[in-house]
Amino acid sequence: MAEHKHGEMDIDVQEKTFDGFMRFTTRSVIVILAIIVLMAIFIT
């Protein structure tokens, strides 16, 4: 079994995936909040 050395793994792909996930999540929350606000204004 190989020894693990901290900080040697290439994590570029994981960082890009996480950045994409955070961008998607942030935009989704903004859209959902906008829909809720518009529903509160126009449906009541």
Distance bins in CASP14 RR format, pairs under 12 A and 6 or more apart:
PFRMAT RR
TARGET T0000
AUTHOR 0000-0000-0000
RMODE 2
METHOD distances of the structure
MODEL  1
2 8 0 0 0 0 0 1 0 0 0 0 0
2 9 0 0 0 0 0 1 0 0 0 0 0
9 15 0 0 0 0 0 1 0 0 0 0 0
10 16 0 0 0 0 0 1 0 0 0 0 0
11 17 0 0 0 0 1 0 0 0 0 0 0
11 18 0 0 0 0 1 0 0 0 0 0 0
11 19 0 0 0 0 0 1 0 0 0 0 0
12 18 0 0 0 0 0 1 0 0 0 0 0
12 19 0 0 0 0 0 1 0 0 0 0 0
13 19 0 0 0 0 0 1 0 0 0 0 0
13 20 0 0 0 0 0 1 0 0 0 0 0
14 20 0 0 0 0 0 1 0 0 0 0 0
14 21 0 0 0 0 0 1 0 0 0 0 0
15 21 0 0 0 0 0 1 0 0 0 0 0
15 22 0 0 0 0 0 1 0 0 0 0 0
16 22 0 0 0 0 0 1 0 0 0 0 0
16 23 0 0 0 0 0 1 0 0 0 0 0
17 23 0 0 0 0 0 1 0 0 0 0 0
17 24 0 0 0 0 0 1 0 0 0 0 0
18 24 0 0 0 0 0 1 0 0 0 0 0
18 25 0 0 0 0 0 1 0 0 0 0 0
19 25 0 0 0 0 0 1 0 0 0 0 0
19 26 0 0 0 0 0 1 0 0 0 0 0
20 26 0 0 0 0 1 0 0 0 0 0 0
20 27 0 0 0 0 1 0 0 0 0 0 0
20 28 0 0 0 0 0 1 0 0 0 0 0
21 27 0 0 0 0 0 1 0 0 0 0 0
21 28 0 0 0 0 0 1 0 0 0 0 0
22 28 0 0 0 0 0 1 0 0 0 0 0
22 29 0 0 0 0 0 1 0 0 0 0 0
23 29 0 0 0 0 0 1 0 0 0 0 0
23 30 0 0 0 0 0 1 0 0 0 0 0
24 30 0 0 0 0 0 1 0 0 0 0 0
24 31 0 0 0 0 0 1 0 0 0 0 0
25 31 0 0 0 0 0 1 0 0 0 0 0
25 32 0 0 0 0 0 1 0 0 0 0 0
26 32 0 0 0 0 0 1 0 0 0 0 0
26 33 0 0 0 0 0 1 0 0 0 0 0
27 33 0 0 0 0 0 1 0 0 0 0 0
27 34 0 0 0 0 0 1 0 0 0 0 0
28 34 0 0 0 0 0 1 0 0 0 0 0
28 35 0 0 0 0 0 1 0 0 0 0 0
29 35 0 0 0 0 0 1 0 0 0 0 0
29 36 0 0 0 0 0 1 0 0 0 0 0
30 36 0 0 0 0 0 1 0 0 0 0 0
30 37 0 0 0 0 0 1 0 0 0 0 0
31 37 0 0 0 0 0 1 0 0 0 0 0
31 38 0 0 0 0 0 1 0 0 0 0 0
32 38 0 0 0 0 0 1 0 0 0 0 0
32 39 0 0 0 0 0 1 0 0 0 0 0
33 39 0 0 0 0 0 1 0 0 0 0 0
33 40 0 0 0 0 0 1 0 0 0 0 0
34 40 0 0 0 0 0 1 0 0 0 0 0
34 41 0 0 0 0 0 1 0 0 0 0 0
35 41 0 0 0 0 0 1 0 0 0 0 0
35 42 0 0 0 0 0 1 0 0 0 0 0
35 43 0 0 0 0 0 1 0 0 0 0 0
36 42 0 0 0 0 0 1 0 0 0 0 0
36 43 0 0 0 0 0 1 0 0 0 0 0
36 44 0 0 0 0 0 1 0 0 0 0 0
37 43 0 0 0 0 0 1 0 0 0 0 0
37 44 0 0 0 0 0 1 0 0 0 0 0
38 44 0 0 0 0 0 1 0 0 0 0 0
END
